[in-house]
């Protein structure tokens, strides 16, 4: 969904976010919904400014979100209202995989004592801890559908493009279905059994949320979902930064599918981003494991030895992903231009291949082991990041470090005044890392595009010249590429052909910018959009124009259409819809894909293509084509009741009533047979550090989480009496991330001048702590001090019959800036989710002591 659609919600649930304080601009939309009569629910360990305007505040302890959401799923499935309303059955049977039958080899957590079938755990006494961090892994073959074999594809592959024959060779039999939902191995019945133990009593026991409050939340959501009403959810990093972050989000998506709250106005699951272009940095990825448009990075470990190998592994023959060959070939043409030909696999051999997990945590583990020589650090401050001491020790083992930032961050000065230096653990003269600091221009000092949380590209213009020798982030990338190309220009080594053939023609035509070495952001966006290879002045109008024969060039297929002609930058549009008219603001900026604002919006109409209700009208069939207030996310002329062809590829394989066109079966997944490594269904596991035993399963924490075993990264055992309290970290409106920008601003530092630690009056009384007293918080990894903020915004929780205290800390401080203070991340651990390696910084354990 997109944030503005939340104004059309009848109920907004904010969980995993303090939206009013952390996303105050976007919070206008839930507040507009509230003014129109919508209910606002906040599920959070703390009572915050979001809670203060909510109709219901449901307190839960950090790390128990899946248990709370699982309880909502069980409540919905057992509700007479849900069973008795034909809307829910029609939506679930036809628009989800509820009727699909799972193979008889699958065993659920109910059958295998809290884990899924296929678990392969590492032996406890393993000599060498795995470098990828996994403590265990699943073989997912038993999770597949009945009738759909795990291995796909034909042994004989075609020689080259067009790749339709290759895609067709990947077809497998359609899975078995039972639309009565009575078969015991239908997804619906598996989901019902899986969540049967998530009773209101169990939710209270696990989360600490009072049963009555939970039931009020459940009733409110159910009452505001259906044919004529919709509920939306919003979350942020308090859902993602856990060892089961993707499963928490998937659990919410499962609930929303059961309630028909997907693809409709005022529905869906809103991922709130923490920066103006965080969405853009995953679309045009700064991530190691993906390339443009969320395609997987070629991997040497997966034996992606040729373009055909990669396509065979990454292409899904049914649904829109069957076009992956067109996306990939057009991307390779953008990388290598005329040098990329059919004869050389469009330069695929030149493209970098990953050889493991190169994300933040394992990168710093490798750095500590001396396996990384240098680092370019742009817009990041690892010296105050996760398990900060370990990260600084990694920086101290580098040969060189480039820091490009607005101010001298803690990372730029770690060798001079870090805690290790001031305490005498390390001496500056013993650190051999050569540090280079590049002063950075602010965002208002250059032009370019943001892609924000709603997938919308918006163009921003240059407001002022950067001072002194400050340069943009674009400048650094542009100059680095040009100088590397120059460095490799005379090389004859096969490994260097990628740099030699890399297309890099972004010099500015403006004499002033050219003199400063700045590239042209407009040229870059045009390259991202794409064009016909034989005529760069003829832009591609949409990703439907892409070909797999080398005739189209497009860096990012999802952005194709943002620059449909040389003089039409659709990201620069600023025309709102007329007041008081239903619409999607289609003339304001441009949203990928194809300027659609609500994804999968075919689901806003019933099987016949009629709106579920006049009040929730969005996209519908007019007798000849799909139309509506938004760009239809569907084949425009495919009739609602048309049949798909099981032997066809692409959208031809899907029927006119299968709205989820990016999925191979055209439906939303309640059960996930592929794509997740930690289970086809969400299950409540305790965080890696927890003050209690898991009340739901014998399995304590995720059996496949990632943990890197190295000095300084020790974890507390479960229910360790030395560390009895739960701690979570959070943001303040007045500061930003590590404070590297905001703590240099005198106005902001005056508003929030000092690091503090929130504790409840009950914990303060137990410890003899008064408001503003100095206190020390410790974990197995470190100790920090701060001023106590004694407040009823935090409360003790009763978890499984015992009292558990909860504390909270903002993470904006460090040892540089106008104001300084201890960094909360001195206490966090290198432990992560197994899907994306994101850290668990929102739930761990600590001790609290009076004094410093």
Secondary structure, 3 states (H helix, E strand, C coil): CCHHHHHHCCEEEEECCCHHHHCCCCHHHHHHHHHCCCEEEEECCCCCHHHHHCCEEECCCCCCHHHHHHHHHHHHHHCHHHHHCHHHHHHHHHHECCCEEECCCCCCCCCCCCCCCCEEECCCCCCCCCCCCECEEECHHHHCECCCCCCCCCCCCCCCCCCHHHHHHCCCCCCCECCCCCCCCEHHHHHHHHCCCCCHHHHHHHHCCCHHHHHHHHHHHHHCCCCCCCEEEEECHHHHCCCCHHHHHHHHHHHHHHCCCCCCCCCCEEECCCCCCHHHHHHCCCCCCEEHHHEECCECCCCCCCHHHHHHHHCCCECHHHHHHHHHHHHHHHHHHHHCCHHHHHHHHHCCCECCCCCHHHHHHHHHCCCCCEEEEECCCHHHCCCHHHHHHHHCCCCEEEEEECCCCCCCCHHHHCHHHHHCCCCHHHCCCEEEEEEECCHHHCCEEEECCCCEEEEECCCCCCCCCCECHHHHHHHHHHHHHHHHCCCCCHHHHHHHHCCCCCECCCHHHHHHCCECHHHHHHHHHCEECCEEEEECCCHHHCCCCCCEECCCHHHCCCCCECCECHHHCECCCCCCCCCCCCCECEECCCCCCCCCHHHHECCCCCECCCCCCCEEECCCCEEECCCCCCCCCCCCCCCCCCCCCEHHHCCCCCCCCCCCCCCECCCCCCCCCCCCCCCCCECCCCCCCCCCCCCCECCCCEECCCCCCCCCCCCCCCCCEEEEEECCCCCCCCCCCHHHCHHHHHHCCCCEEEECHHHHHHHCCCCCCEEEEEECCEEEEEEEEECCCCCCEEECCEEECEEEEECCCCCCCCCCCCCHHHCCCCEECCCCCCECCCCEEEEEEECC
